[in-house]
Amino acid sequence: MTASSPAARPALAGLALLLAGLVAGCGSGTPAAAPAKTVTVTPSAPASTSRSTAASPSTAAVSPSTGSSSGPAAAACPTRALAVKPGLSQGAAGSIYQVLDFTNISNVTCTLYGYPGVSLAGGKPVTQIGLAAAEDHSSPRHLVTLAPGAVANALLRIVQAANFPPARCHLANADYLQIYPPNQTTPVYVAYRAQACAKPVQILTVSVVQPGSGGS
């Protein structure tokens, strides 16, 4: 056998290493390719851009409670729905304080608000004598609701006409109180005897209408 030259030895060594690698590869086998799988993915709904996940509050309007089962305010009491009569009367310091009672004689609820119009009247035909009552503003106005049969009252002050000089007052005898319920234009005439001033002297003052009876 002919000995190889020194220059050929490295080449032979490299060839040997290559053959050894091929043999080793054949011994381990080639790994089988994994079978392909088909996966069906159902896309989810796009995520909300809002950070909050809480449900929105309801926008339905809520009616506030009126605090009353009767609903809206009743209409003003017409004159025909009221019985008007004098209540408790008391004299003090040259004046008479006369309570006026207003009773709802109708079958429906109605309201009174403010001041009645009051004056002394007499003669035939019956006519007003002197000035109508001035309003006493010591108490505020408020709505008075009268159920059927309920009563409200106002306080009338009558200064004694004889306290004024005759030339200034011109005394006259009154037989009636002419009374207009609050916000009404039809009067009620209540029998009532008193001295009045035929001249424009202010002898009458009346309060706002209040709930309840002023006595009898």
C-alpha positions as CSV (number, residue, x, y, z in Angstrom):
1,M,0.0,0.0,0.0
2,T,1.3,3.4,-0.9
3,A,1.6,5.8,2.0
4,S,-0.3,9.0,1.6
5,S,1.6,12.2,1.3
6,P,1.7,14.7,4.2
7,A,-0.4,17.2,2.2
8,A,-3.3,14.7,1.7
9,R,-3.6,13.8,5.4
10,P,-5.6,16.8,6.5
11,A,-8.1,16.3,3.6
12,L,-8.5,12.6,4.6
13,A,-9.1,13.6,8.2
14,G,-11.8,16.1,7.2
15,L,-13.4,13.4,5.0
16,A,-13.5,11.0,7.9
17,L,-15.2,13.5,10.2
18,L,-17.8,14.2,7.5
19,L,-18.5,10.4,7.1
20,A,-18.8,10.0,10.9
21,G,-21.4,12.8,11.0
22,L,-23.5,11.3,8.3
23,V,-23.4,7.9,10.0
24,A,-24.5,9.4,13.3
25,G,-27.4,11.2,11.5
26,C,-28.6,8.1,9.9
27,G,-28.7,6.3,13.3
28,S,-31.0,8.8,15.0
29,G,-33.6,9.0,12.1
30,T,-35.4,12.0,10.7
31,P,-38.2,13.4,13.0
32,A,-41.7,13.2,11.4
33,A,-43.4,16.5,10.6
34,A,-46.3,17.4,13.0
35,P,-49.7,17.0,11.2
36,A,-51.4,20.3,10.4
37,K,-54.3,21.3,12.6
38,T,-57.2,23.5,11.6
39,V,-58.5,25.7,14.5
40,T,-61.6,27.7,14.1
41,V,-61.6,30.9,16.2
42,T,-64.8,32.8,16.8
43,P,-63.9,36.5,17.2
44,S,-65.2,38.2,20.4
45,A,-67.0,41.5,20.4
46,P,-64.6,44.4,20.4
47,A,-63.8,45.6,23.9
48,S,-65.3,48.8,25.1
49,T,-63.1,51.8,25.2
50,S,-64.6,52.8,28.5
51,R,-62.8,52.0,31.7
52,S,-66.0,51.5,33.7
53,T,-68.0,48.4,33.4
54,A,-70.9,49.6,35.6
55,A,-74.3,49.8,34.1
56,S,-75.5,53.3,33.2
57,P,-78.1,54.7,35.8
58,S,-81.7,54.9,34.7
59,T,-82.7,58.2,33.2
60,A,-86.4,57.7,34.0
61,A,-87.8,60.8,35.6
62,V,-89.1,60.5,39.2
63,S,-92.0,62.7,40.2
64,P,-91.3,64.3,43.6
65,S,-93.9,63.7,46.3
66,T,-96.2,66.7,46.8
67,G,-96.6,65.8,50.5
68,S,-100.3,65.9,50.1
69,S,-102.8,63.3,49.0
70,S,-105.2,65.9,47.8
71,G,-103.1,66.7,44.7
72,P,-103.2,70.2,43.2
73,A,-104.7,73.1,45.2
74,A,-108.5,73.4,45.1
75,A,-110.2,76.3,43.5
76,A,-111.0,79.5,45.5
77,C,-114.2,79.3,47.5
78,P,-117.0,81.2,45.7
79,T,-119.4,83.3,47.8
80,R,-122.2,80.8,47.3
81,A,-120.1,78.0,48.9
82,L,-119.7,79.9,52.1
83,A,-121.8,80.5,55.2
84,V,-120.6,83.7,56.9
85,K,-121.5,84.6,60.5
86,P,-120.2,86.6,63.4
87,G,-118.2,84.5,65.9
88,L,-116.7,85.6,69.2
89,S,-116.9,89.3,70.0
90,Q,-114.9,91.2,72.6
91,G,-114.5,94.9,73.5
92,A,-111.2,96.5,74.5
93,A,-109.8,100.1,74.7
94,G,-112.4,101.8,72.6
95,S,-112.7,99.0,70.0
96,I,-114.7,95.9,69.4
97,Y,-112.9,92.8,68.1
98,Q,-115.3,90.7,66.1
99,V,-114.5,87.3,64.7
100,L,-116.0,86.4,61.3
101,D,-116.4,82.7,60.5
102,F,-116.4,81.3,57.0
103,T,-117.9,77.7,56.7
104,N,-117.7,75.7,53.5
105,I,-121.3,74.6,52.9
106,S,-120.6,73.0,49.5
107,N,-119.8,69.4,48.9
108,V,-116.3,70.1,47.4
109,T,-113.1,71.3,48.9
110,C,-112.1,74.9,48.2
111,T,-109.6,77.5,49.4
112,L,-109.4,81.0,50.9
113,Y,-106.3,83.2,50.6
114,G,-105.7,86.7,51.9
115,Y,-108.2,89.2,53.3
116,P,-112.0,89.5,53.1
117,G,-113.4,92.9,52.1
118,V,-115.5,94.2,55.0
119,S,-117.5,97.4,55.6
120,L,-120.5,98.6,57.6
121,A,-123.8,99.0,55.6
122,G,-127.3,100.1,56.2
123,G,-130.3,101.9,54.7
124,K,-132.9,100.9,52.1
125,P,-131.6,99.7,49.7
126,V,-128.6,98.5,51.7
127,T,-125.5,100.5,50.9
128,Q,-122.0,100.7,52.3
129,I,-121.3,103.3,55.0
130,G,-117.9,104.9,55.3
131,L,-114.6,103.3,54.4
132,A,-114.0,99.6,53.9
133,A,-111.7,97.8,56.4
134,A,-108.0,98.3,56.1
135,E,-105.8,95.3,56.0
136,D,-103.9,94.3,59.1
137,H,-100.5,93.0,57.9
138,S,-99.3,91.7,61.3
139,S,-99.8,88.1,60.0
140,P,-98.6,86.7,56.6
141,R,-101.0,85.4,54.0
142,H,-101.2,81.7,53.5
143,L,-103.6,79.4,51.6
144,V,-106.4,77.9,53.8
145,T,-108.0,74.8,52.4
146,L,-111.5,74.1,53.5
147,A,-113.0,70.6,53.2
148,P,-116.8,70.5,53.2
149,G,-118.0,71.6,56.6
150,A,-114.6,73.1,57.6
151,V,-114.3,76.6,59.0
152,A,-111.9,79.5,58.6
153,N,-112.0,82.9,60.3
154,A,-110.8,86.5,60.1
155,L,-110.7,89.1,62.9
156,L,-112.4,92.4,62.4
157,R,-111.6,95.4,64.6
158,I,-114.2,98.2,64.9
159,V,-113.1,101.4,66.5
160,Q,-116.0,103.1,68.3
161,A,-117.2,105.8,65.9
162,A,-118.2,108.0,68.9
163,N,-114.6,108.5,69.8
164,F,-114.2,110.9,66.8
165,P,-115.5,114.5,66.7
166,P,-119.0,114.5,65.2
167,A,-118.0,116.9,62.4
168,R,-115.2,114.6,61.3
169,C,-117.1,111.4,61.6
170,H,-120.8,112.1,60.9
171,L,-122.3,109.3,62.9
172,A,-124.6,106.8,61.1
173,N,-126.3,103.6,62.2
174,A,-125.3,100.4,60.4
175,D,-127.5,97.3,60.4
176,Y,-125.2,95.0,58.4
177,L,-121.7,93.9,57.8
178,Q,-121.0,93.8,54.0
179,I,-118.5,91.0,53.6
180,Y,-116.7,89.9,50.4
181,P,-114.9,86.6,50.8
182,P,-111.3,86.7,49.7
183,N,-110.9,87.3,45.9
184,Q,-114.7,87.3,45.3
185,T,-116.9,90.1,43.9
186,T,-120.3,89.0,45.4
187,P,-120.9,90.1,49.0
188,V,-122.7,88.6,51.9
189,Y,-124.8,90.7,54.2
190,V,-124.7,89.7,57.9
191,A,-127.1,91.4,60.3
192,Y,-124.9,93.5,62.7
193,R,-125.8,96.7,64.5
194,A,-123.0,99.3,65.1
195,Q,-122.3,103.0,64.8
196,A,-120.4,104.0,61.7
197,C,-118.7,107.1,60.3
198,A,-120.4,108.3,57.1
199,K,-117.3,110.4,56.4
200,P,-114.0,108.8,55.4
201,V,-112.7,107.9,58.8
202,Q,-110.8,104.6,59.1
203,I,-112.6,102.7,61.9
204,L,-112.4,99.1,60.5
205,T,-109.3,96.8,60.3
206,V,-109.4,93.2,59.2
207,S,-106.9,90.3,59.5
208,V,-106.0,87.6,57.0
209,V,-108.1,84.5,56.9
210,Q,-106.9,81.8,59.3
211,P,-107.9,78.2,59.6
212,G,-110.4,77.2,62.3
213,S,-113.3,78.7,64.0
214,G,-113.0,81.9,66.0
215,G,-115.6,80.8,68.5
216,S,-119.3,81.5,68.7
